[in-house]
Amino acid sequence: MKILNLKFNLIIMWMKLMESLLADLIVGVIVGIPILIAIKVTEKIGSDYCWVNRKIIHFSTVPALYAYLYIFNEVYVWTIASLAFFLYTLIPHLMDREMKWFQIKGNFGEVYYCLMYFFIGSAFFYINRPLAVVAMLLTAIGDGVTGIVRFFLFKKKEEAITLYTSTNPQIRKACKTLIGTIAFIIAGIPISIFLLETLKGTLVTFISAIAEKQHLIDDNLAIPIATIISYYLISTI
């Protein structure tokens, strides 16, 4: 009788898991559509606005982050989808066949972006989802707004295109203007305060803004890592 009850309970648990996964899969498809649309639309915009196209794709991931925070039941769909996008962006670089409307030869920023979604989203799903979302939103929206503001500050389109497609660290440093950092802070503070405490959220945003402004480590890595580390350091004070 005990064995029968155990088997019955296992079947019920399996059915509930399958139901959750199916629901997550449906949501995953829905929130994945804006990303695919953004990739297709930016292809029409063309490679001249490659840097802007990258930021548009950044913004298109916001619905997925909403689902991550409020809707997904389990981590599996998120992990598989983010890994798929990581490979989708990495393989063209390895094959020397970049999608030139949003990929730059020698610049793996979008690959790191997907990699952070994979690692942070998967690692913190059951631990601290709001923190993970702050780390990813500061990269998606904060860095997105920053990049667009800086790009359009240049009066000559050709100058902006040349600067923002360069992989030279010194040129990249010159692109990291103060006005872009201010835009990051303005966009990031409301996000961080909403999802974290007011003081923690504000401090985390400022530290992440510094991480974005430096030019030695790609900001798609630096921003989320700085967000996570600074949050836990501040929490110990």
N, C-alpha and C positions, 0 to 999 in steps of 0.2 A: 504493500500500500504506500509506504514512504517513497519507494522508487517511482511509483506511478505518479504521485504528487510532484516529485522532483521533475519528472519528465514534462508534466503538464505545465509547471511553472516556467521551465526552460522554453517551452513552445510559446507561452504567453509573452515572455521577455523578448524572444526572437521576433515575434509578430509586431510588438511595439517598436522595436528597433527598426524593422523594415518600414513601418509606417512613418517613423520620424525621418528616415533616410529618403524616402520617397518625397515627403513634404519638402525636405531640404533641397532635394534635386530640382524640384519644380521652381522653388525660389531661386536657386542658383542659376537656372536657365534664364529666368526673368531678369535678374540683376546683371547677368552677363551680356544681355542684348545691348544696353547702352555702350558698353565697352567696344563691342564689335561694330556698332554703328559709328562710334567715334573714330575707330581705326579706318573705316571705309570713307567717312566724310573727310577726314584729314588727308586721305590719299588724293581726293579731288582738289583740296587746297594746294597741295604740291610741296615739293622739297624746299622751295624758297622760304617757307615759313615752318621749317622743320622743328625749330625750337618751340614755337607757339603750338604746333601740332602735338608735341610731347605733353605740353601742359593741358591741352584740351583732353587728351587721353587720361591724364591724371584726374581731372574733374569727373570723368565718366565712371571712375571707380567708387564714387561716393555712395551711390545706391547699394553697392555690395557691402560697404562698411556699415550702412544702416541695418542691412539684413544680418550681418555678422553680430552686431550688438543686440538686436532686438528679436530676430526671427529664427535664425538657425538653431536647431535643437542639438546637433552634434557637430564635431569639428571636421568630419570626413570630407564632405563636399567642398568646404573651404580649402582644405589642404590639397585635394586633388586638382581643383580648379586653379589655385594659385601656382601650383607646380606646373600645370599645363601651360599657363601664360609665361612662366619662367623659361620653359623650354622653347616656347613659341618665339620669344625674343632672343634667346641665346643662340639657337641653331643657325639663323641667318648670319650672325657674326662669325661663327665657326666655319661656315661654308663660303664666307666672303660674298654673300648675297643679301646685304642689308636692304631692308624696306626703307628706301631713302627719304620718304616723306616724314618719317619720325625716328629713324635710326641713323647714327653717325658712325662711320668707320673708326674704330679705336675708342669710341665712347660707349661704355657699357651701362650708362645710367639707367636706362629703362629695364635692363636685366637685373640690376641691383634693386630697383623698385619692386619688381615682382618677387625677387628673392626675399626681401624684407617682409612683404605681405605673407609669403609662405612661412617663414620662420617665426615671426612675431605673432601672426594670426594663429598659427598652430600651437605655439608654445604657451600663449596666454589665454587661450579660449576658455579653459576651465579655471584659470587662476585670477585673471584681472582683465576682463574684456574692455571696460572703459579705458584703461591705460593703453591697451593695444590699439584701440580706435584713435585715441589722441595721437599716438606715435605715427599712425598711418595717415590720419587726416592732416596733421601738420606737414607731412610730406606731400599729400595730394593737393590740399587747398593752399596751405601756407607757401610751400615751394612753388606751386602752380601760379598763384597770384604774383609772387616775387619775380618769377621768370618772365611773365608777360609784361609786367611793369618795366622791368629793366630792358627788355627787348625793344619796346616801343619808345623808350627814352631816346634812342639813337635817331637822329633826324634823317640820316641816309639809310634806306633799307639795305643797301649793299653792304654797308659797314656793319650793321647788326648781324646780317647773315654770316659774314666772314668771321666776326668775333665769336658768335655763339655756336658755330660749328667747329671751332678750333679745339684741339685736345692739348694745346700747349698750356702748362700750368700757369705761366705768367700772364698769358692772355686771358685765361679763365679768371685769374685774380682780378684783372682790370675790369672784368664784367660784373664783379660782385660789388655793385654800388650801394651806398648807404640807403638810398631811397627804396631799393628793393628790400633791404633788411627791415625798414620801417613798415613796408607793406606786409611783410611776413608777420610782424608782431601784431599789426592791426587785425589781420585776418585770423591769426592763431589764438589770441587771448580769449575771445568769446568761446571758441571751441574748447579750449583747455579748462576754462572756468566752469563751463556747463557740465563737463564730464568729470572734472576733478574739483578739489576744493579751490576757493578763490586764490589763496596765497600760493598753494602748490602749482595750480594751473598757470598763474602769472609767471612764477619763477621758471617753470619748465619751458614755457614759451620763449622767454628771453634766452635761456641757455641753448635751446634748439635753434634760435635765430643766429646765435654765434656759431653753432655747428654748421648752419647753412652758409654763412658768410665765408668761412675758411675755404681754401681752395686745394688743400692737400689730399683730402679724402672726399670721394664723391658724396654729394649731399643726400643722395637717396639712401646711402648707408649711414652717414653722419647724423642726420636728423632723427630717425627712429631710435638709433642706438643712444644718442644723447638724451632723448626723451625718457627712455626706460631707466638709464643709469641715474640721471638727475632726479627722477621721481623717487627712487629708492634711497638715494643719498639724502634728499630733503626730508623724507619720511623718518629718517633716523635722528634728525635734529630735534 
